[in-house]
Amino acid sequence: MKSNLHSPSRQLIDLRMMHADLDARIDLGALEAVPDEFLLRRLKKQRLALRDQIDCLERALQPPEPA
């Protein structure tokens, strides 16, 4: 069975992986002797944007609750 690389569930997995990668980069950057605050701020904004995309996609994938 061929999986669809552009399916919403696959996109969700990709976004979560990107979010985890950014988390790791932010953690490593904060441990530097002289952290690059500008870079950390930019990475945190990217992480927040990914979190928003993940939330939106998760809501779209959830079945509607019965009234």
Secondary structure as UniProt FT lines:
FT   TURN            5..6
FT   HELIX           8..30
FT   HELIX           37..61
//
